[in-house]
Amino acid sequence: MKLRWNPIVKKDLQVTARSMRLSWGLFAYEAVLTMAFLLALSVIQQMGSSFYSYGNVYGYLIYLFPVLSVAQVCIVALIVPIITASAISGEKERQTFDIMLTTCMSPFSIVLGKVMSAVLRILFFVAAGMPIMALAFVVGGLSWSYLFYFVLTIILLSLLSGSVGILCSALCHRSITAVILSYAFYFVIYILTFLPMMLKGLVAQVENMGESMLPLLFNPIIFYEEFFMQLMAGESLFGGETSNFTRSEVGFLTYHLSQGKVWMFLSAACIFLLSFLLLLAAAWKVNPMNASSGRKRKQN
């Protein structure tokens, strides 16, 4: 059975592979990771020469993994909205959007193809950074399965970032406006998930956050904090010896979701669900039938 590629993914990857921007982008990506690696290594060595013996410093090299991982997460969070925010609005600026709609592809397939091409391009960058990431595993003694889990989380973050970008691209007619709106949308997602907990702490003035922490399941920052807590310490961010929260400070449901890896997997599912809803919203906006019905209502 022959694998059938999405035509938009195939076309975008061919155009990207022929462009020098990919090569320069990979060079910049490797340079940033190398600087992060050398900086983290220098800090660890300085700390070791001041407080620890040489043997103990070698054990602290395990923290190279979260440093390099956070550097890649920040790069992905910044790059993907730029890629996808110009996906639909760029077609409108080039006046090829109507031609794309005349194909046999559904609006959802068009939107999904644009996002998947961005995710695959990000995987090129992640694959190029594997040799530097491998140094953290060789000298830090981590399990190689952690690298596989990290790649899965990068795909999840790329999907969310791409979904935000493609929705803003469908809403705007200019690429620069879509990029700005994408970062504003990011800000809204991060703030809104903290808002119930902040309001309960400020208005009610109680120490028990209760179930107001459940919206944090949709927050990518909390998801990555939980991810690194599970890998590095084997405990949850909301419960355990290294946690800042006690059982009395969180709600019954939040406490039980924080047992084991339940919170991490549930947060990944919530982020995936949010990405899917954003894709559906972008597909609805791209659909010419919905656009034409909206114009008819304005005329009436």
N, C-alpha and C positions, 0 to 999 in steps of 0.2 A: 504494500500500500504506500503510495507516494505522499509525502508530507506536503500539505498545501500551505504556502506562506501567505500571509496577508500582503496584498500588492503594495500597500503604502509602506509597510515595514521593509519589503524588498527594495522598493525604490529609494527610500530614505537611507538605507544602509549602503546602497551602491553609490549614491551621491556623496555620502559622508566618507566612504573609503577612498574616493578619488580626490578629496579635498585635503589641502595642506593644513587646514585648521585642526583636523584630528591629530596630526603629528605634533603640532605646536601645543595643542591641548594636553596630549600625553606627556610631553616634555615638562610643561608647567606643573602637571599633577605629580609627576615623579620628583620634581624639584621641591615642591611643598612637603611631600612625605619625607624626603631625605632631610630637609631642614628640621622637621618635627622630630625625626628619629635622633639626629645629632644633638638637638637641644635637650631632649629628654634624657639621652645618655649622659650628656654633660652635667645635668642637674643631679642625676643619680650618683655620678662619680663624686661630685662636690659634697653631697650629703654623706656619702660613704666615708670620705676622707675626714669628715668632721665628727661623725657620730658612730660609725660602724667599722668593723674590721673588714678585710677584703672578702672573706668567705661569706659574710652576711650580705655584702653589696651584690654579690652574684645572684643571690636569691631575690633581690629587689628588682632585677632586670625583667621580672615578670610583668611589671607595670608599663613596659614598652607597648604591650598589646593594647590596653585601653587608650593610651596616648595616640597611637597611630590610628586606631579605630575612630576615635572622636574627630581626628583631623579629616579622615575620609568622610565621615558623616556630615561634617560642616561643609565640605566641598560639594558633596552630592546635594545637600539641601539648598545650596546656592546656585548650582549649575542647572539642575533639572527644570526649575520654573522658567529659566531663560530659554531653554530648548523648547519646551512645550507651549510657553506663552505666545510664541510667534508661529505656532503650528497652523492654527486656523486664521488668525488675524493676518499672518503673512500671505496666506492664499487670497484673502480679501484685498490686500494691498497690491498683489500682483494680478488681480482680477482673474484668478483661476479657480476661485471658490465655486462659482456656479457650474463650471465644467466638471469639477470633482463630484458635485452632487448629481450629475447626469449619469454617472457610472452605476453599475449594478450593485455596488456596495451600499449597505444600510448605514444610516448615520452613526449607529453604535460601532459598526466595524471601522468606520473612518476615524472616530475618536479613539477607539482602542488601538488601532494601528499606529496613530501618532504617538500615543503614550508608550506602547511597546517598543517602538523604535528608539525612544528616549531611554527606556530602561536598558535595552541592549547596548546602546552607546555607553551608558554608565558602567555596564559590566566589562566593556573594553578597558575602561580606566581602572576598575578594580582588579582585573586580571593583570594589567601592567604593573600594579602596585604590589602584586604577590611576592616578588623577591624581597622587597623591603619588609613586608609583613612577616615573611618567613624568618627573618633575622630575630624577630621578637620571640618566635616559637623555638628557634634553635638555642638561643642563649637564655631564654626564660623558662624553658622546660614545660611549656603548655601543651595540652593535647591538641592534635591537629583537627579534631572534630570541632573545636571552638572556631576555627577559621571557616568551616562550612556553615556553622550557625550564623556567623557574622555576615557572610555573603547573603544568606536568606534575609537577614534584617535589612541589608542594603537594598535588596530587591523590593522589600516592603516599603521602605522609605521612598525609594524612587517611584513606586506606584502611587503613593500618596501625593508626593510633590508633583508628579506628572498629571495627576487628576486635578489638582488645584490649578496648575498652569493651563491645562486644556479647557477647563471651565471658564477661566478668565479670558482666554483667547477667543472662546466662542461668544463671550459677552461683549468684547471690545472690537473695534474696527482697526485699531492701530497697535502694533506690537509693543511699543514703549509703554503705552497705557496698560496693556495686558500684563507686562512684567511688573510694573508698579503695583497693580491690583493684586497680583499673585503674592507678593511679599506682604501686602496689607492683609490678605486673607490668611496667610501664615500667622501673622500677629494675632488676628482675631481667634484662630483656633487655639493658640497657646494661652491666651488670656481668658477666653470663655471657660476653658476647662478648669482653671484655677478660681474662677469667679465665685462659684457656690461656697467653696471652702473659705475664701477671703471674706465673703459677706457674713458667713456664720461666725467667723472669728471676730469680726469688727462690730457687727450689729448685736449678735447674741452675747458676745464676750464670754464664750465658754471654751474650755480646753478640749472638750470632746468634739472632734470634728465629725463624728458619726459617718453617715453615708454620703456626706457632701464631697468625699474624696473619690466617689465612683466615676464622675466625669473625667478624672485623670486617666481613665482607661483609654481615652481617645487622644491623649497627649503624647506625641513622639518622644519628647524629652524625658518624661517619666518612664516611658517604655524602655529607652536605652539605659537609663539609670538602673532600672530593675534588671535589665539584661546583664549589665556588667556586675551588679551585686550578686546575681545568681552564679555567674561564671567564676568570679574572683573570690567571693566569700561563701557561696553556697546558701545565702539567706536572702530573704525578701527585704525590699526597701521599707515596707510597712510593718515588719515584725522580725524579731530576732535580736541577738545580742548587739549587733552593730547598727541597729535601727535607731532613728531619732524618735520613733513613735512607740508607745506602750499599748497594751491591750485596752486600757481604759480610755485612751485618746482616740481610738478609731472605732467605727461602728461594728456591729456584729457581722454583717455581710462583708465589709471591707477586711476585717481581721481574718475571716475564714478563706477569703479569696487570696490572701497573702501567704497562705500556707503552701510550702513547696514552690512549684513553678506555675501555679494556677493563674496568678495575676499576669505573668508574662505572656502566657499563651492566650488568655482572654483579651489582653490588651492588643496583641497582634491581630486577633479576630476582629476586634472593634475598629482598628485602624484600616484593616482590609475592607470592612463593611462601609466605612466612611468613604474610602476611595471608590468603591463600586457605586455608591450613591452619587458622588460627584461626577463620575463617568456618565451615569444615566442622565443627570441634569445637563451635562454638556451635549450629550446626544440629542436630548429634547430640544435644546436651543439650536443645534445645527440643523435639525429636521426642517426642511423647507415648508412642510405642511403646517407646522406650528407657527412658523414665521409668517406665512401667508394669512393664517387665521387671525393673527395678531394685527396685521395691517388692515384686514377687513373690519375688525372691531373698531380700529381708530377712525376709519373712513365713515362708519355708521355713526 
